């Protein structure tokens, strides 16, 4: 049960640390991951909101939390990188669908960033498949419910 809670917290950290880092550092270290490149369709590869600062802050927060909570720094770092890779994948898909960076796409906005790191946790032997699936669903639902509240409080720039 404790590891399930820890994995959920790590997903929240991977998702939330980039938002906090953007508030704290403003434009510092805000280079976009895609370098402003465009795909064959002429649309941005990912978009300017996906930054190296976000990847570093999310992965590092996961790693430090995992170090303190038990799974270890390396697991946490990989977990964070996979969560952010899932987020980049959703952004890539949304751009291909012609959606703007702030456009909401329930489930696509949450599932890849939760499912990829949970596969690592399952492979690492930290959780079972069904528990991992439950964490993915709970994270997605919590994210859909809490993000609009954070937006109203001025913590997030978009309501999702």
N, C-alpha and C positions, 0 to 999 in steps of 0.2 A: 504494500500500500504506500509506503514512504517513497519508494523509487518512482511510483506512478506520479505522485505529487511533485517530486523533484523533476521529472521529465516535463510535466506540464509547466512548471515554473521556468524551466530552461527554454521552452517554446515562447513563453511570454517575454523572457529576457531577449531572445534573439529578435523578436518582433518589436519590442519596445525600446531597446537600447539605441537603435539608430534614430528614433524619434527624439529621445532625450539628447543624444549627441548633437543632433541638428540644432536643437534649442540652445545648448551650451556653447557650441563652437561656431554657430551661425554659418558663415561662408567658408571658414577655415577647413581645409582638407575635404572640400566638397566636390572633388573631381568625379564626374560621372564614370561609372564602370565601363560604359560603352564608348567613352571618349567622343561622344556626339555623332558616332557613326550611324548610318542608315542602312536598312536591309534592302533587298532587291525591290521591294514594293515602295520604296521611297520614304517609308515611315521610320522613326527612330528605332534602333535596335531594342533598347530598353527604356530609355528616357532619362532626363537629367536628375530625377529624384532618387535614382539608384546609384549611390556613391560608394567609393572606397572607404570613406569614413564610416558609413553604415555597416558595411561588411566587417570591418575591423572591430567596431564597437560591439556589434551583436555577437560575433564569434568570441571575442575576448571576455565579455560578460558571461557567456555560457561556460567558457573554460574555467574562469575563476569560481563560479558557482559550483561547477562539478568538482573542482578541486576541494572545496569546502564541504560539499555534500556527500562525497564518497566515490562517485564513478571515476574521478580523476581528470586532470587537466587535458590530456590528449583526447579522451572521449568527449569532453565538453567542447573542445575546440572543433573537432570533427562534426559534432552535433550542431554547433552554431553555424559552421560553414555550410552544412547540408540544408539547414533551415533557410539560410539566406539564398542558397542556390535554388531552392524551391520557390522563393519569392521572386528571384530573377526569371525563373521559368514562367511563372504566371504573368509577369510583366511582358515578357517576350510574346506570349500567346495573346494577351490583350492588345498589344500593338499590332499583331498580325490581323486581329479581328477588327482593327480600325478604332478601337476604344481609346479615349484620352487617358492620360496617366491618373486622373482623379475619378475615372469612371468605376462604378462599383460592379463587381461580378461575384455575387455570393458563391461560396464554395471554391471557386477558382482562386480567389484572393487568399484563402486560408489553407486549403487541403495540401497543395504541394509543399508549402513551407513547414507543414506538420508531418506529412507522410514520409518525406525523405529522411529526416532525422530519426523518426520512429523506426524505420527499417534498420537503421544503424543500431538502435537500442535493442531491437529484437535479435539482430545478428550478433550483437555483443553479449547476448544472454541475460540482459537486464530485465526484460519483460516478455510476456507471451504475445502472440499475434492478436488475440482478441482484446487484450488489455491495451495494446498499442493502437488498435483501431478505435477503441473507446476514447483514448486520449486525443486522437486526431479529431474525432467528432466533437468532443467536449471543447477542445481548443477552438475549433471553427465556430461553434455556437457562441462561446464566450466572446470571441473576437467580434462577431457580428453584433452582439448585444452591447459590449463595452465601448467599442470604437466610437459610436455616435455620442456617447456621454463624454468621452475624452475630447471630442471635437467641440462640443458645447462649452466645455471648461477651458478651451483654448490651448489644450496640450497637443492636439493633432491638427494638421492643416486640412485634412479631408475627413469626412464623417465615417470612414471605413478603414 
